[in-house]
Amino acid sequence: MSLSRPVRRREDARLLTGRGVFTDDIDLPGQAHAVFVRSSYAHGHLRGIDAAAARAAPGVLGIFTAADLQAAGIGPIPYLPMPGFRMPTPVEAPRPAFAADRVRHVGEPIAVVVAETRAQAEDAAELVLAEIEPLPAVVDTAAAVEPGAPRVWDAAPENVGLTWQGGDAEATAAAFARAAHVTRLRLVNNRVIANPIEPRTAIASFDAATEAWSLTCASQGVRYMLRVLCEHTFKVPQERMLVFTHDVGGAFGVKEQPYPEDVAILHAARALGRPVKWRGTRAEHLLSDNHGRDAVMEAELALDGEGNFLAVRLHVLDAMGAYYSVHGPYVTIRNTTNGLPLVYRTPCIDVTVKLVFTNTASTGPYRGAGREAAALVMESLVDAAARETGRDPIALRRRNLIPASAMPYRNPAGRLYDSGDFDAVLAKALALADWDGFAAREAASRAAGRLRGRGICCFLECVGGLLYESATIRFPEEGGIDLVVATQSSGQGHETSFAQLVGDRLGIPAEAIRLRQGDSRDVPRGLASIASRSLIMAGSALSLGCAEVVRKGRLLAAHRLEVAEADVVFEAGEFRVVGTDRAVALLDLARWRREAPVLPGDLPETLDSTGDFDAEDLNFPNGCHIVEIEIDPETGQLRVDRYLAVDDVGVVINPAIVHGQVQGGVAQGLGQALTERIVYDADGQMLSGSFMDYAMPRAADLPSMAVALHEVPARSNPLGVKGAGESGVTGSLAAMSNAITDALWRVGVTARVELPATPERIWRALNGEGQP
């Protein structure tokens, strides 16, 4: 296999023909089944739980509540500080497995019923009576910080867990004071939820002999799950727990952390001495899994008389929900701030973020994870500034783009962009999208009674990088090569891309390479598949591991071929003696070393090798997305006519996989822009609790997408790659918002449509009515 070729995904045949193994496909001998009792109130005092009738129900083995976990010394699921990022400690809002004396959102677990069968557990759960004294609830992010709003946590009187300031407030104020023009916008990043095709499922067991737990679940990395559960919730050594992950049917950030259900069934398995399985439903997923987004953003851009950007100021009310998720506090504070100026020269920024509690499910990373907010803010400001000052939006962008000659470039958030040619990416996108031909297409739309608009988003993401990752290359007795990684594929094509990379480095055919993941006993040190980091980090570690294999192999080959090490070269999967036809294949050498008699002590005992990669900074994929839409002014119905994405993801290992990642991300971004929204009523009851009401985009809603790549190698890792997992979302949300605004502006409507831009909202804007 070679690099930069669109090799077909190896895993597709297995997954598409039903031969994948997901958590719900697994059953353990003697397993019981768990069903959770959840709060039907958004806020209230939990006065008591009557489980007597449920305990007497057929098949019931046990019922567990907060008191049981507290007695066992099991703590809450923490929020974890982000290594390398300094932030004051926020107000404590520990996320328990079960509500103890107060419920804070609809769907919060109160108890778990464990029975012989799932049906018995479901029936018994209906018999559990929770006495809840209702309290006033607050679900709207802006309303939560108003005087007199119901208090979610007593320690947070204004429902603010932390007020954080980043950038240079003084320099920014001075820049605004001397500005010739200031553009101001209020933007809402609407609350949505990732909807992987596989809801969460988990199986827990406990070995009394070793006093060790085992947890099988869909995750984005078993090492990270193990760390959070052992170090923070159960407070036991990591040797006391095993975590396994098999195939994962999508994740998008929602499966990066343990949840209350995982903690509860781990306790139940120990208490009952039997494996316990829980399978989440789609309704439970929508109610209680981490949501994404939900922020109110007040943004300002200062420009001088020539149109140069002077500063950006951003104030964010960032909804946390009732509890912090493991990384919820950092989504906006870290990711939005890091990349806020995007691809533009902007001398200073001032960012203020308030972490706001509401009586809703927690929020956490969802594909994009704050980067889409930076793009939405900056690109909306740029388009608005162009309209307000009478400038061409492309000319304004080009005036302020960071030139390739300025790399490496440190942005006002302190991040060092190592590479990028933003002007070339923009030029390619404009040409491929036929930007100059828009006038003719708009005229045709008008003639047909339609409105046409176009939107553009020039973006940059701060992803991957930082921390560490290891990967091991093994030569097992059965032959071939095993790649052992701590990252976890959930649809990204790791089996293909990692094999493609190692096959290229070692000259080994793909069919001889196997990916090993998802077993905490086996995987090396590492984190998880989050923040578009898998290829950046694990791929770089594998590349370094390959170099170590070759180093060891030259020593062994020199001994076997009875020549000096300097006379041995490695190419096309063989160690050759220079100037001769004498050679030994890598896999043959590995087998010979296993079977060889005792060799001199200075020779490697095995070709097995581990690569360790520690990133010094983040990684900066970037791109330009352009979309054109048509709107029926009579109904507000919108149709996406064409979509183009030009992305710089550095060196491309497999173009087909990158294209798929971009297209999938665009689909999710369009979903948020047009249809998706988590909705609660004033009492905290979810109104979008099924796919009847939570409007996922359908195939008919999506356009044909053109994807082009512009490779500028990263300098921050040995592969030269940049993360490709989230750019589709990051580019599409702002591009769509700008296209809608553009279409309305062309007919004199200056009101900005809040996302999601449903037909009703568009129609109301066209007819001068307020937003629903």
Residue, then its C-alpha position, 0 to 999 in steps of 0.5 A: m500500500s502507498l500513501s496518498r491513494p484512495v484505498r478502499r476501507r478494509e473494514d467496510a465489507r465486515l461492517l456493511t454485511g453485519r459482521g461487526v461486533f458491537t457492545d449490544d452483540i455481546d452477552l456474558p454467561g449469567q448476565a442480568h439486565a439493568v433499567f434506570v429510573r429517571s427524574s420526570y422533573a427538571h428540578g426538585h427536592l428528592r424526598g424519598i424513593d419507595a422501591a418496596a413493590a419493585r423489589a418484590a416484582p418477579g425476577v428482580l435481583g436488586i435496586f440501587t440508589a445514591a445511598d448504595l454508591q455513597a456507602a461503597g465509597i463511589g464518587p461522582i464523575p469529575y470534570l477534568p482540567m485540560p493539561g497545558f491549559r490554565m483555568p481557575t477552578p469553577v464552582e463545584a458541580p459534581r455529576p453523580a451516578f444518581a441524584a441524592d437529595r435533589v434532581r436537576h434535569v429531566g432524565e437524571p438517574i434516580a435508581v437502577v433496577v436489575a433483574e433476570t430479564r430486561a422485560q422484568a427490569e422494565d416492569a419493575a422500574e415502573l413500580v419505583l416511586a420517587e417523591i419529588e418536591p418540584l422547584p422552579a426550573v430554568v432552561d434558557t441560557a440567557a434567562a439563567v443569568e437574569p436576576g431572580a432566576p431559579r438557582v441550579w446550584d446554591a453555590a452559584p447564585e447567578n447560575v454562573g460556575l465561572t467567569w473566564q477572561g482570555g486575550d488582552a482586554e486593555a489592548t482590545a479596548a484601545a483598538f476599539a477606541r481608535a476604530a473607524h468602524v465597529t461591527r456588532l452581532r448577537l449569535v446563538n449556537n443552538r443546542v444539538i446532540a450527536n446522534p450516532i447510529e448506536p446508542r450507548t450500551a455497557i456490560a459490567s462484571f466483577d471478579a471477586a477473586t481478583e477484586a477487579w471490574s470489567l467494563t465493556c462499552a462503546s468508547q472513544g478510547v479505553r485508556y481514557m475511560l479507565r483513567v477517569l473511572c479508576e482515578h476519580t470515581f472509584k478511586v482504585p488502582q487501574e489494575r483493578m479494572l479492565v475496559f473493552t471496546h469493540d466496534v463503535g457505531g459512531a461517537f462524535g464526542v458523545k462517547e468520550q467519557p464515562y456516564p452515570e449508567d457505567v458507574a451504576i452497573l459497575h457497582a451493581a455487578r459487584a453487589l450482585g456477583r453477576p454481570v449486568k448489561w444495560r442497553g440505552t434507548r434513543a429516548e434515553h440518549l436524547l434525554s441524558d447523554n451530553h448535548g452539544r453547543d448552546a451558547v449565546m455570543e455577543a461579538e464585535l469586530a473593530l476595523d480601521g479606515e482601510g478595512n484592516f482588522l484591529a481587534v475582536r471582542l467576544h462575550v459568551l454565555d456558555a451553557m453547561g447544563a445541570y452538571y459539568s461533563v468531563h470536558g464541558p468547561y473547556v469547549t468554548i474557553r479553550n477551543t473557541t478562544n484558541g482559534l477565534p481570529l481564524v486565518y486573519r491578522t488580528p492584533c488582539i482579542d478579548v474573550t469573556v466566557k461565563l459557564v452557565f448552569t441550567n436545568t438541562a442535560s449536560t453539554g460536552p464536546y460534539r464534533g467541532a467542539g467550539r471550533e465551529a463557534a469561532a468560525l461562526v463568530m468570525e465569518s459572520l462578523v466579516d460578512a456583516a462588516a463588508r455589508e456595513t462598510g460597502r466593501d467586497p467580502i472577498a476583498l476584505r478577507r484577502r486584505n486581512l489573511i495571514p500570508a504564507s510568508a508569515m508562517p510560523y505565525r503566533n495568533p493573539a490567543g498565543r497559538l503558533y500556526d506552523s503552516g498554511d497558505f490561506d490565500a491559495v486555499l481561498a483562491k482555489a475555492l473561489a475558482l472551483a465554486d465559480w464565484d464570479g458566475f453567481a450573478a447569472r445563477e441568481a438571475a435564473s433563480r429570481a426568474a423562477g421566483r426564488l431567492r438565491g444566496r451564497g455563503i463563504c467560510c474561511f476557517l482554521e481549527c486548533v485540533g489534535g496535538l498536545l499530550y502524548e500517544s504511543a503505538t506498538i508494532r508487534f510480530p506475533e507467532e501467527g505471522g503478519i503485523d499487529l498494530v496496537v493503539a490507544t485510539q479507537s475507531s468509530g467510523q474514521g477508517h483507522e483499520t485502513s489508514f493505519a495499515q496504509l501508513v505502516g504498509d508504506r513504511l515497512g513494505i508489508p501488504a495490507e492483508a498482513i496488517r491487523l489493528r488491535q484496539g479497545d483492550s485496556r490490558d494491551v493498549p499502550r499509553g495514550l488518550a483517545s480519538i478526540a479532537s481530530r487527533s488520531l492520525i496526528m498522534a497515533g499515526s506519528a507514533l506508528s511512524l516512529g515505531c516503524a523507524e525503530v523496527v527498521r533500526k532493529g531489523r538492520l542489526l539482526a539482518a546484518h548478523r544473519l547475512e554476516v555483513a556489517e550493519a552499514d552494508v544493510v539497507f531496507e527497502a520494499g519490505e526487505f533488508r538487502v546487502v548493498g551491491t548484492d542480491r542477498a536479502v531477507a524479508l522483514l516478516d521472515l526476519a521476524r520469524w527467524r528471530r523468534e525461532a533462532p537459538v541464543l544470539p549475541g546479547d547486543l542484538p534485539e530480542t524482538l522486532d516488536s517496537t513502540g513509538d512514542f510521540d509527544a506533541e509540542d503544540l496544537n495542529f491547524p487544519n484549515g479550509c474554505h467552504i462555499v455554499e449556494i442556496e435557494i429559498d422559496p419566499e412564499t413558504g420559507q423552504l430552503r434548498v441547498d443547491r451546491y456545496l464546495a469544500v477546499d481543505d488543507v489537512g496537510v499530507v493526505i494518507n487516504p484521500a477517499i477517507v478524508h473526502g468522507q470525513v469532510q462530507g460527513g461533517v458537512a452533513q452534521g453542520l447543515g443539520q445544525a444550521l437547518t433542522e436540528r435543535i434540542v428544545y425544552d419547555a419552560d418547565g424543563q420538559m424536553l419537547s424534542g425527545s424522539f426523531m419525530d421532533y428532533a429533526m435530523p437531516r435526511a438524504a434529500d436535504l443534502p446537496s451533492m458535495a464537491v471536496a478538494l484538497h490543498e496540501v500544505p504539510a504540517r511541521s509539527n509532526p513527522l507525517g506532516v498531517k493535520g486533523a481532518g475529522e471536524s472541518g466539515v462541521t466547522g466550515s459548513l455552519a458559518a457558510m450556511s448562516n452567511a448564505i441565508t443572511d445573504a439571500l435575505w439581504r439581497v431583498g432588503v431583509t436585514a434581520r438575522v435568522e437564528l439557527p436552525a433556520t427553519p422554513e418558519r423562521i425564514w418566512r417570519a424574517l421575510n415577512g417582518e415577524g419576530q423569531p419563534 
